[in-house]
Amino acid sequence: MTLGPNARRLCWHGLLMFFVGLVVGAAVPAFTNARMGLSAHLAGVQSGMALVILGLVWRYVALSPAAERFAAIGNIASAWMICASLVLAALFGTSRSTPIAGAGHQGAAWQEGLVSALLLPGCALMLLAWGTVLHGFRRQRAES
């Protein structure tokens, strides 16, 4: 099975994110908030696997070229934004955007703002990108 450029890009980023998630897991005790570090580890590993799986089923997603590009890049970008925001939250000990895992911690205002600036748009982008994939997966791809 040969992978198209978007599928290969999804798989590559997924494998890299999985690896980064493993490295973050090894560093959990070193974080200001170890509980948030565990959340960042799990987010990296799970998002990495999701991107690889998406890359492997990509040929069954029937979208226009523009929607296909949005779905692929949107999923990659949002996964990295969320993973990065959780790693920063663990490093800084922020809690405004993640009150459950961040309980008992509080970062400086700029740290809280940075984590929120990555996490909230990342979540919104992920919902839009996965929604686009689901729409394209429901449709039958035209045979060429």
DSSP file with accessible surface (Angstrom, degrees, kcal/mol):
  #  RESIDUE AA STRUCTURE BP1 BP2  ACC     N-H-->O    O-->H-N    N-H-->O    O-->H-N    TCO  KAPPA ALPHA  PHI   PSI    X-CA   Y-CA   Z-CA
    1    1 A M              0   0  145      0, 0.0     2,-0.4     0, 0.0     0, 0.0   0.000 360.0 360.0 360.0 125.3    0.0    0.0    0.0
    2    2 A T        -     0   0  139      0, 0.0     2,-0.4     0, 0.0     6,-0.0  -0.802 360.0-137.1 -97.6 142.8    1.4    3.4   -1.0
    3    3 A L        -     0   0   57     -2,-0.4    53,-0.1     1,-0.1    52,-0.0  -0.818  12.8-130.2-100.5 137.2    0.5    6.4    1.0
    4    4 A G     >  -     0   0   38     -2,-0.4     4,-2.9     1,-0.1     5,-0.3  -0.206  39.1 -91.7 -71.8 174.1   -0.4    9.7   -0.7
    5    5 A P  H  > S+     0   0  101      0, 0.0     4,-2.3     0, 0.0     5,-0.2   0.895 125.8  45.6 -60.8 -42.2    1.3   12.9    0.5
    6    6 A N  H  > S+     0   0   21      2,-0.2     4,-2.6     1,-0.2     5,-0.2   0.921 114.4  48.6 -67.7 -41.3   -1.4   13.8    3.1
    7    7 A A  H  > S+     0   0    4      2,-0.2     4,-2.5     1,-0.2    -1,-0.2   0.923 113.1  47.6 -63.5 -42.8   -1.5   10.3    4.5
    8    8 A R  H  X S+     0   0  171     -4,-2.9     4,-2.8     2,-0.2    -1,-0.2   0.914 111.5  50.8 -65.1 -40.7    2.3   10.1    4.7
    9    9 A R  H  X S+     0   0   93     -4,-2.3     4,-2.5    -5,-0.3     5,-0.3   0.923 110.8  49.1 -62.4 -44.4    2.4   13.5    6.4
   10   10 A L  H  X S+     0   0    0     -4,-2.6     4,-2.3     1,-0.2    -2,-0.2   0.933 113.4  46.3 -60.6 -46.1   -0.2   12.4    8.9
   11   11 A C  H  X S+     0   0   13     -4,-2.5     4,-2.8     2,-0.2     5,-0.2   0.921 112.2  50.5 -64.1 -42.9    1.6    9.2    9.7
   12   12 A W  H  X S+     0   0  148     -4,-2.8     4,-2.5     1,-0.2    -2,-0.2   0.947 113.9  43.4 -62.4 -48.2    5.0   10.9   10.0
   13   13 A H  H  X S+     0   0   47     -4,-2.5     4,-2.9     1,-0.2    -1,-0.2   0.876 113.2  53.8 -65.2 -36.6    3.7   13.5   12.4
   14   14 A G  H  X S+     0   0    0     -4,-2.3     4,-2.5    -5,-0.3    -2,-0.2   0.927 110.0  45.8 -63.2 -44.4    1.8   10.8   14.3
   15   15 A L  H  X S+     0   0  112     -4,-2.8     4,-2.3     2,-0.2    -2,-0.2   0.916 114.6  48.2 -65.4 -41.0    4.9    8.7   14.8
   16   16 A L  H  X S+     0   0   60     -4,-2.5     4,-2.8    -5,-0.2    -2,-0.2   0.930 112.6  48.3 -64.4 -43.6    6.9   11.8   15.8
   17   17 A M  H  X S+     0   0    0     -4,-2.9     4,-2.8     2,-0.2    -2,-0.2   0.894 109.3  53.0 -65.4 -38.1    4.2   12.9   18.3
   18   18 A F  H  X S+     0   0   67     -4,-2.5     4,-1.9     2,-0.2    -1,-0.2   0.941 111.0  47.3 -59.7 -45.7    4.0    9.3   19.7
   19   19 A F  H  X S+     0   0  125     -4,-2.3     4,-2.2     2,-0.2    -2,-0.2   0.930 111.7  49.4 -61.8 -45.7    7.8    9.5   20.3
   20   20 A V  H  X S+     0   0   45     -4,-2.8     4,-2.9     1,-0.2     5,-0.2   0.912 108.3  54.9 -60.7 -40.6    7.6   12.9   21.9
   21   21 A G  H  X S+     0   0    0     -4,-2.8     4,-2.1    23,-0.2    -1,-0.2   0.891 107.2  50.0 -60.0 -38.4    4.8   11.6   24.1
   22   22 A L  H  X S+     0   0   83     -4,-1.9     4,-1.7     2,-0.2    -1,-0.2   0.921 110.9  48.8 -66.0 -41.8    7.0    8.8   25.3
   23   23 A V  H  X S+     0   0   77     -4,-2.2     4,-1.2     2,-0.2    -2,-0.2   0.923 110.2  51.2 -63.5 -43.5    9.8   11.2   26.1
   24   24 A V  H >< S+     0   0   14     -4,-2.9     3,-0.6     1,-0.2     4,-0.4   0.909 106.7  55.9 -59.9 -39.9    7.4   13.5   28.0
   25   25 A G  H >< S+     0   0   22     -4,-2.1     3,-0.9     1,-0.3    -1,-0.2   0.881 104.5  52.1 -60.6 -36.8    6.3   10.4   29.9
   26   26 A A  H 3< S+     0   0   84     -4,-1.7    -1,-0.3     1,-0.2    -2,-0.2   0.775 111.1  48.7 -69.6 -24.0    9.9    9.7   31.0
   27   27 A A  T XX S+     0   0   38     -4,-1.2     3,-1.9    -3,-0.6     4,-0.6   0.392  75.7 111.2 -96.7   3.3   10.2   13.3   32.2
   28   28 A V  G X4 S+     0   0   25     -3,-0.9     3,-1.5    -4,-0.4     9,-0.2   0.873  74.6  53.6 -49.3 -46.5    6.9   13.4   34.3
   29   29 A P  G 34 S+     0   0  111      0, 0.0    -1,-0.3     0, 0.0     5,-0.1   0.777 103.5  58.9 -63.5 -20.1    8.6   13.6   37.7
   30   30 A A  G <4 S+     0   0   88     -3,-1.9    -2,-0.2    -4,-0.1     2,-0.1   0.615  84.8 100.8 -84.4 -11.6   10.6   16.6   36.6
   31   31 A F  S << S-     0   0   24     -3,-1.5     3,-0.4    -4,-0.6    60,-0.2  -0.385  79.5-124.8 -74.9 152.8    7.6   18.8   35.8
   32   32 A T  S    S+     0   0   88     58,-0.7     2,-0.6     1,-0.3    59,-0.2   0.904 112.7  31.5 -58.4 -41.6    6.3   21.5   38.2
   33   33 A N  S  > S-     0   0    6     57,-2.0     4,-2.0     1,-0.1    -1,-0.3  -0.887  73.2-174.8-119.8  97.6    2.9   19.7   38.0
   34   34 A A  H  > S+     0   0   44     -2,-0.6     4,-2.3    -3,-0.4     5,-0.2   0.850  83.8  58.3 -63.6 -34.1    3.6   16.0   37.5
   35   35 A R  H  > S+     0   0  150      1,-0.2     4,-1.7     2,-0.2    -1,-0.2   0.914 108.4  45.4 -63.0 -40.6   -0.1   15.2   37.2
   36   36 A M  H  > S+     0   0    1     65,-0.3     4,-2.6    -3,-0.2    54,-0.2   0.858 108.4  58.0 -69.6 -34.0   -0.3   17.6   34.2
   37   37 A G  H  X S+     0   0    0     -4,-2.0     4,-2.4     2,-0.2    -2,-0.2   0.901 104.9  50.4 -60.7 -40.0    2.9   16.1   32.9
   38   38 A L  H  X S+     0   0   87     -4,-2.3     4,-2.7     2,-0.2    -1,-0.2   0.910 109.5  51.3 -64.1 -39.9    1.1   12.7   32.8
   39   39 A S  H  X S+     0   0   42     -4,-1.7     4,-2.6     1,-0.2    -2,-0.2   0.912 110.2  48.9 -61.9 -41.7   -1.8   14.4   31.0
   40   40 A A  H  X S+     0   0    0     -4,-2.6     4,-2.4    46,-0.3    -2,-0.2   0.907 110.6  51.3 -64.8 -41.0    0.7   15.8   28.4
   41   41 A H  H  X S+     0   0   41     -4,-2.4     4,-2.5     2,-0.2     5,-0.2   0.951 112.9  44.7 -59.4 -50.3    2.3   12.3   28.0
   42   42 A L  H  X S+     0   0   75     -4,-2.7     4,-2.9     1,-0.2     5,-0.3   0.899 112.1  52.2 -64.8 -39.8   -1.1   10.7   27.4
   43   43 A A  H  X S+     0   0   16     -4,-2.6     4,-2.6    -5,-0.2     5,-0.3   0.916 111.4  47.5 -62.7 -42.0   -2.2   13.4   25.0
   44   44 A G  H  X S+     0   0    0     -4,-2.4     4,-2.2     2,-0.2   -23,-0.2   0.941 115.4  43.5 -65.0 -46.2    1.0   13.0   23.0
   45   45 A V  H  X S+     0   0   21     -4,-2.5     4,-2.2     2,-0.2    -2,-0.2   0.944 118.9  43.1 -66.3 -46.2    0.8    9.2   22.8
   46   46 A Q  H  X S+     0   0  120     -4,-2.9     4,-2.4    -5,-0.2    -2,-0.2   0.914 115.3  47.6 -69.6 -41.8   -2.9    9.1   22.0
   47   47 A S  H  X S+     0   0   21     -4,-2.6     4,-2.4    -5,-0.3    -1,-0.2   0.894 110.7  53.5 -66.0 -37.7   -2.8   12.0   19.5
   48   48 A G  H  X S+     0   0    0     -4,-2.2     4,-2.1    -5,-0.3    -2,-0.2   0.937 110.3  46.2 -60.4 -45.7    0.1   10.4   17.8
   49   49 A M  H  X S+     0   0   89     -4,-2.2     4,-2.7     1,-0.2     5,-0.2   0.908 110.8  53.3 -63.9 -40.3   -1.7    7.1   17.4
   50   50 A A  H  X S+     0   0   35     -4,-2.4     4,-2.7     1,-0.2    -1,-0.2   0.911 109.1  48.9 -61.9 -41.6   -4.8    9.0   16.2
   51   51 A L  H  X S+     0   0    3     -4,-2.4     4,-2.6     2,-0.2    -1,-0.2   0.905 111.6  49.0 -66.1 -39.6   -2.8   10.7   13.5
   52   52 A V  H  X S+     0   0   31     -4,-2.1     4,-2.2     2,-0.2    -2,-0.2   0.948 112.8  47.3 -64.1 -46.6   -1.2    7.4   12.4
   53   53 A I  H  X S+     0   0  105     -4,-2.7     4,-1.7     1,-0.2    -2,-0.2   0.930 111.6  51.0 -61.1 -43.6   -4.6    5.7   12.2
   54   54 A L  H  X S+     0   0    4     -4,-2.7     4,-0.6     1,-0.2     3,-0.3   0.923 109.1  51.4 -59.9 -42.5   -6.0    8.7   10.3
   55   55 A G  H >< S+     0   0    1     -4,-2.6     3,-0.6     1,-0.2     4,-0.3   0.887 108.7  51.4 -61.3 -36.9   -3.1    8.5    7.8
   56   56 A L  H 3< S+     0   0   77     -4,-2.2    -1,-0.2     1,-0.2     3,-0.2   0.786 117.4  37.3 -73.9 -26.7   -3.7    4.8    7.3
   57   57 A V  H >< S+     0   0   50     -4,-1.7     3,-2.2    -3,-0.3    -1,-0.2   0.349  85.7 107.8-101.9   5.4   -7.4    5.3    6.5
   58   58 A W  G X<  +     0   0    9     -4,-0.6     3,-2.1    -3,-0.6    -1,-0.1   0.811  67.0  66.0 -56.0 -33.4   -6.9    8.5    4.6
   59   59 A R  G 3  S+     0   0  132     -4,-0.3    -1,-0.3     1,-0.3    -2,-0.1   0.680  96.8  57.1 -66.9 -12.6   -7.6    7.0    1.2
   60   60 A Y  G <  S+     0   0  126     -3,-2.2     2,-0.6    80,-0.1    -1,-0.3   0.380  84.1  97.1 -95.5   2.2  -11.2    6.4    2.3
   61   61 A V    <   -     0   0    0     -3,-2.1     2,-0.8    -4,-0.2    76,-0.2  -0.847  60.3-160.9 -95.1 117.5  -11.8   10.1    3.1
   62   62 A A        +     0   0    8     74,-2.6     2,-0.3    -2,-0.6    77,-0.2  -0.869  31.1 138.3-106.3 103.5  -13.5   11.7    0.1
   63   63 A L        -     0   0   20     -2,-0.8    -2,-0.0    74,-0.0    70,-0.0  -0.930  56.9 -92.6-137.2 162.2  -13.2   15.5    0.2
   64   64 A S     >  -     0   0   63     -2,-0.3     4,-3.0     1,-0.1     5,-0.3  -0.321  49.5-103.0 -65.8 160.5  -12.5   18.3   -2.1
   65   65 A P  H  > S+     0   0  112      0, 0.0     4,-2.3     0, 0.0     5,-0.2   0.900 122.8  47.9 -55.6 -40.7   -8.8   19.2   -2.4
   66   66 A A  H  > S+     0   0   76      2,-0.2     4,-2.4     1,-0.2     5,-0.2   0.930 114.0  45.4 -68.1 -42.8   -9.2   22.3   -0.2
   67   67 A A  H  > S+     0   0   27      2,-0.2     4,-2.8     1,-0.2    -1,-0.2   0.886 112.1  52.9 -67.3 -36.5  -11.2   20.4    2.5
   68   68 A E  H  X S+     0   0   39     -4,-3.0     4,-2.4     2,-0.2     5,-0.2   0.928 110.1  47.3 -63.9 -43.7   -8.7   17.5    2.4
   69   69 A R  H  X S+     0   0  147     -4,-2.3     4,-2.7    -5,-0.3     5,-0.4   0.924 113.3  48.7 -63.7 -44.1   -5.8   19.9    2.9
   70   70 A F  H  X S+     0   0   80     -4,-2.4     4,-2.8     1,-0.2     5,-0.3   0.930 111.7  49.4 -60.3 -46.0   -7.7   21.6    5.8
   71   71 A A  H  X S+     0   0    0     -4,-2.8     4,-1.8     2,-0.2    -2,-0.2   0.921 115.9  42.2 -62.6 -43.4   -8.5   18.3    7.4
   72   72 A A  H  X S+     0   0    0     -4,-2.4     4,-2.1    -5,-0.2    -2,-0.2   0.974 121.8  37.5 -68.9 -53.8   -4.9   17.0    7.2
   73   73 A I  H  X S+     0   0   66     -4,-2.7     4,-3.2    -5,-0.2     5,-0.3   0.895 115.7  54.9 -68.2 -37.0   -3.1   20.2    8.3
   74   74 A G  H  X S+     0   0    4     -4,-2.8     4,-2.4    -5,-0.4     5,-0.2   0.908 109.4  46.5 -62.6 -41.6   -5.8   21.0   10.8
   75   75 A N  H  X S+     0   0    0     -4,-1.8     4,-1.9    -5,-0.3    -1,-0.2   0.915 115.6  45.6 -68.0 -40.6   -5.5   17.7   12.6
   76   76 A I  H  X S+     0   0   13     -4,-2.1     4,-2.2     2,-0.2     5,-0.2   0.963 116.3  44.6 -65.3 -51.4   -1.7   17.9   12.6
   77   77 A A  H  X S+     0   0   36     -4,-3.2     4,-2.6     1,-0.2    -2,-0.2   0.919 114.2  48.8 -61.9 -43.9   -1.6   21.5   13.8
   78   78 A S  H  X S+     0   0    0     -4,-2.4     4,-2.6    -5,-0.3     5,-0.3   0.905 109.4  52.2 -66.6 -38.0   -4.3   21.0   16.5
   79   79 A A  H  X S+     0   0    1     -4,-1.9     4,-2.5    -5,-0.2    -1,-0.2   0.930 112.9  44.9 -63.3 -42.8   -2.6   17.9   17.9
   80   80 A W  H  X S+     0   0   68     -4,-2.2     4,-2.9     2,-0.2     5,-0.2   0.896 112.3  52.3 -67.3 -38.7    0.7   19.7   18.2
   81   81 A M  H  X S+     0   0   48     -4,-2.6     4,-2.4    -5,-0.2    -2,-0.2   0.934 113.2  43.6 -62.8 -45.0   -1.0   22.8   19.7
   82   82 A I  H  X S+     0   0   19     -4,-2.6     4,-2.2     2,-0.2     5,-0.2   0.937 115.3  48.0 -67.0 -45.5   -2.8   20.8   22.4
   83   83 A C  H  X S+     0   0    3     -4,-2.5     4,-2.2    -5,-0.3    -2,-0.2   0.941 113.7  47.5 -61.3 -45.7    0.3   18.7   23.2
   84   84 A A  H  X S+     0   0   41     -4,-2.9     4,-2.7     1,-0.2     5,-0.2   0.908 110.3  52.4 -63.1 -40.9    2.5   21.7   23.5
   85   85 A S  H  X S+     0   0    0     -4,-2.4     4,-2.4    -5,-0.2    -1,-0.2   0.897 110.2  48.0 -65.0 -37.2    0.0   23.6   25.7
   86   86 A L  H  X S+     0   0   19     -4,-2.2     4,-2.1     2,-0.2   -46,-0.3   0.884 111.1  50.2 -71.9 -36.3   -0.2   20.6   28.1
   87   87 A V  H  X S+     0   0   31     -4,-2.2     4,-2.5     2,-0.2    -2,-0.2   0.936 113.0  47.0 -64.5 -43.8    3.6   20.3   28.3
   88   88 A L  H  X S+     0   0   41     -4,-2.7     4,-3.3     1,-0.2     5,-0.3   0.903 109.8  53.3 -63.7 -40.1    3.8   24.0   29.0
   89   89 A A  H  X>S+     0   0    0     -4,-2.4     4,-1.9    -5,-0.2     5,-1.2   0.902 110.9  47.3 -61.2 -38.6    1.1   23.8   31.6
   90   90 A A  H  <5S+     0   0    0     -4,-2.1   -57,-2.0   -54,-0.2   -58,-0.7   0.904 115.4  45.1 -68.8 -40.0    3.1   21.0   33.3
   91   91 A L  H  <5S+     0   0   82     -4,-2.5    -2,-0.2   -60,-0.2   -59,-0.2   0.928 122.3  35.7 -67.8 -46.5    6.3   23.0   33.1
   92   92 A F  H  <5S-     0   0   46     -4,-3.3    -2,-0.2    -5,-0.2    -1,-0.2   0.693 101.6-127.1 -81.4 -23.4    4.7   26.3   34.3
   93   93 A G  T  <5 +     0   0    1     -4,-1.9    -3,-0.2    -5,-0.3    -4,-0.1   0.872  47.8 167.3  75.4  37.8    2.2   24.8   36.8
   94   94 A T      < +     0   0    0     -5,-1.2    -1,-0.2    12,-0.2    12,-0.1  -0.412  20.0 172.9 -82.8 162.4   -0.7   26.6   35.2
   95   95 A S        +     0   0   26     -2,-0.1     7,-0.2    12,-0.1    -1,-0.1   0.485  50.7  93.8-145.0 -10.0   -4.3   25.8   36.0
   96   96 A R  S    S+     0   0  148      1,-0.2    16,-0.0     2,-0.1    17,-0.0   0.920 100.4  32.6 -60.8 -44.7   -6.7   28.3   34.5
   97   97 A S  S    S+     0   0   28      1,-0.2    -1,-0.2    15,-0.1    -2,-0.0   0.657 130.7  36.6 -85.0 -16.7   -7.4   26.3   31.3
   98   98 A T     >  +     0   0   21      1,-0.1     4,-2.3    -3,-0.1    -1,-0.2  -0.571  67.8 165.4-134.1  69.3   -7.0   22.9   33.0
   99   99 A P  T  4 S+     0   0   89      0, 0.0     4,-0.3     0, 0.0     6,-0.1   0.781  72.7  49.9 -65.1 -28.4   -8.5   23.3   36.5
  100  100 A I  T >4 S+     0   0  131      2,-0.2     3,-1.0     1,-0.2    -2,-0.1   0.981 120.8  31.2 -75.5 -56.5   -8.8   19.5   37.3
  101  101 A A  T 34 S+     0   0   17      1,-0.2   -65,-0.3   -66,-0.1    -1,-0.2   0.764 123.1  51.7 -72.6 -21.4   -5.2   18.4   36.5
  102  102 A G  T >< S+     0   0    0     -4,-2.3     3,-2.0    -7,-0.2    -1,-0.2   0.380  77.4 140.4 -94.6   4.4   -3.9   21.9   37.4
  103  103 A A  T <  S+     0   0   64     -3,-1.0     3,-0.1    -4,-0.3    -3,-0.1  -0.189  70.8  19.6 -53.5 132.5   -5.5   22.0   40.9
  104  104 A G  T 3  S+     0   0   87      1,-0.3     2,-0.3    -5,-0.1    -1,-0.3   0.445 110.0  93.0  87.9   0.3   -3.3   23.5   43.5
  105  105 A H    <   -     0   0   63     -3,-2.0     2,-0.3    -6,-0.1    -1,-0.3  -0.897  46.2-179.5-123.8 155.2   -1.0   25.2   41.0
  106  106 A Q        -     0   0  167     -2,-0.3   -12,-0.2   -14,-0.2     2,-0.1  -0.916  10.0-157.4-155.1 128.2   -1.0   28.6   39.4
  107  107 A G        -     0   0   11     -2,-0.3   -12,-0.1     1,-0.2   -14,-0.1  -0.437  38.1 -78.2 -95.3 174.1    1.3   30.1   36.9
  108  108 A A     >  -     0   0   46    -16,-0.1     4,-2.6    -2,-0.1     3,-0.3  -0.284  50.5-103.0 -64.3 159.7    2.2   33.7   36.1
  109  109 A A  H  > S+     0   0   84      1,-0.2     4,-2.5     2,-0.2     5,-0.2   0.887 122.7  49.8 -56.1 -42.8   -0.4   35.6   34.1
  110  110 A W  H  > S+     0   0  163      2,-0.2     4,-2.3     1,-0.2    -1,-0.2   0.866 110.9  50.3 -67.2 -33.1    1.6   35.4   30.9
  111  111 A Q  H  > S+     0   0   38     -3,-0.3     4,-2.4     2,-0.2    -2,-0.2   0.927 111.2  47.5 -69.1 -44.5    2.1   31.6   31.4
  112  112 A E  H  X S+     0   0    9     -4,-2.6     4,-2.3     1,-0.2    -2,-0.2   0.912 113.6  49.8 -60.6 -41.9   -1.6   31.1   31.9
  113  113 A G  H  X S+     0   0   28     -4,-2.5     4,-2.6    -5,-0.2    -2,-0.2   0.897 109.7  49.8 -64.7 -41.7   -2.3   33.2   28.8
  114  114 A L  H  X S+     0   0   66     -4,-2.3     4,-1.3     2,-0.2     5,-0.2   0.930 111.3  48.2 -64.3 -44.9    0.2   31.3   26.7
  115  115 A V  H >X S+     0   0    0     -4,-2.4     4,-3.0     1,-0.2     3,-0.5   0.941 114.6  46.2 -61.6 -44.9   -1.3   27.9   27.7
  116  116 A S  H 3X S+     0   0   15     -4,-2.3     4,-1.9     1,-0.2    -1,-0.2   0.887 107.1  58.2 -64.1 -38.6   -4.8   29.2   27.0
  117  117 A A  H 3< S+     0   0   61     -4,-2.6    -1,-0.2     1,-0.2    -2,-0.2   0.761 117.0  33.8 -65.7 -24.8   -3.7   30.7   23.6
  118  118 A L  H <X S+     0   0   45     -4,-1.3     4,-1.4    -3,-0.5    -2,-0.2   0.840 120.0  47.4 -92.4 -43.0   -2.5   27.3   22.5
  119  119 A L  H  X S+     0   0   13     -4,-3.0     4,-2.5    -5,-0.2     5,-0.2   0.942 110.1  46.7 -70.6 -49.7   -5.1   25.0   24.1
  120  120 A L  H  X S+     0   0  105     -4,-1.9     4,-2.2    -5,-0.2     5,-0.2   0.952 117.5  40.1 -66.2 -49.7   -8.4   26.7   23.3
  121  121 A P  H  > S+     0   0   63      0, 0.0     4,-3.0     0, 0.0     5,-0.2   0.883 113.9  57.0 -65.3 -33.3   -7.8   27.3   19.6
  122  122 A G  H  X S+     0   0    0     -4,-1.4     4,-2.3     2,-0.2    -2,-0.2   0.919 107.8  46.8 -61.3 -42.1   -6.2   23.9   19.3
  123  123 A C  H  X S+     0   0   52     -4,-2.5     4,-2.2     2,-0.2    -1,-0.2   0.924 113.6  47.8 -65.3 -44.3   -9.3   22.2   20.7
  124  124 A A  H  X S+     0   0   52     -4,-2.2     4,-2.2     1,-0.2    -2,-0.2   0.931 112.9  48.6 -62.9 -43.9  -11.6   24.2   18.4
  125  125 A L  H  X S+     0   0   42     -4,-3.0     4,-3.0     1,-0.2     5,-0.2   0.908 109.5  53.0 -63.5 -39.8   -9.4   23.4   15.4
  126  126 A M  H  X S+     0   0   43     -4,-2.3     4,-2.8    -5,-0.2     5,-0.3   0.924 108.2  50.0 -63.3 -42.9   -9.3   19.7   16.3
  127  127 A L  H  X S+     0   0  138     -4,-2.2     4,-2.1     1,-0.2    -1,-0.2   0.930 114.1  45.1 -60.9 -44.2  -13.1   19.6   16.4
  128  128 A L  H  X S+     0   0  111     -4,-2.2     4,-2.1     2,-0.2    -2,-0.2   0.925 114.8  47.4 -65.4 -43.8  -13.4   21.3   13.0
  129  129 A A  H  X S+     0   0    0     -4,-3.0     4,-2.1     2,-0.2    -2,-0.2   0.924 114.4  45.2 -66.8 -44.0  -10.7   19.1   11.4
  130  130 A W  H  X S+     0   0   78     -4,-2.8     4,-2.8    -5,-0.2    -1,-0.2   0.878 110.6  55.1 -68.4 -35.4  -12.1   15.8   12.7
  131  131 A G  H  X S+     0   0   38     -4,-2.1     4,-2.3    -5,-0.3    -1,-0.2   0.912 107.6  49.8 -60.8 -40.0  -15.6   16.9   11.8
  132  132 A T  H  X S+     0   0   32     -4,-2.1     4,-2.4     2,-0.2    -2,-0.2   0.918 110.6  49.8 -63.6 -43.0  -14.4   17.4    8.2
  133  133 A V  H  X S+     0   0    6     -4,-2.1     4,-2.5     2,-0.2    -2,-0.2   0.934 109.7  50.8 -61.5 -45.4  -12.8   14.0    8.2
  134  134 A L  H  X S+     0   0  111     -4,-2.8     4,-1.5     1,-0.2    -1,-0.2   0.911 110.0  50.3 -60.6 -41.3  -16.0   12.4    9.5
  135  135 A H  H  X S+     0   0   96     -4,-2.3     4,-0.9     1,-0.2     3,-0.3   0.934 113.8  45.0 -60.8 -45.8  -17.9   14.1    6.7
  136  136 A G  H  < S+     0   0    0     -4,-2.4   -74,-2.6     1,-0.2    -2,-0.2   0.808 108.7  56.4 -70.1 -28.1  -15.4   12.9    4.1
  137  137 A F  H  < S+     0   0  107     -4,-2.5    -1,-0.2   -76,-0.2    -2,-0.2   0.816 102.4  56.4 -73.8 -28.9  -15.4    9.4    5.5
  138  138 A R  H  < S+     0   0  209     -4,-1.5    -1,-0.2    -3,-0.3    -2,-0.2   0.793  97.4  78.6 -70.6 -29.0  -19.2    9.1    5.2
  139  139 A R  S  < S-     0   0  122     -4,-0.9     2,-0.5   -77,-0.2   -77,-0.3  -0.453  87.3-113.6 -83.8 154.7  -19.0    9.8    1.4
  140  140 A Q        -     0   0  167     -2,-0.1     2,-0.3   -79,-0.1    -2,-0.1  -0.756  29.3-128.2 -87.5 124.8  -17.9    7.4   -1.2
  141  141 A R        -     0   0   82     -2,-0.5     2,-0.2   -81,-0.1   -79,-0.1  -0.567  27.2-114.0 -71.5 134.4  -14.6    8.3   -2.9
  142  142 A A        -     0   0   86     -2,-0.3     2,-0.3     1,-0.1    -1,-0.1  -0.477  29.4-121.1 -68.7 133.4  -14.9    8.3   -6.7
  143  143 A E              0   0  168     -2,-0.2    -1,-0.1     1,-0.0    -3,-0.0  -0.598 360.0 360.0 -75.7 133.7  -12.8    5.6   -8.3
  144  144 A S              0   0  167     -2,-0.3    -1,-0.0     0, 0.0     0, 0.0  -0.582 360.0 360.0-105.6 360.0  -10.3    6.9  -10.7
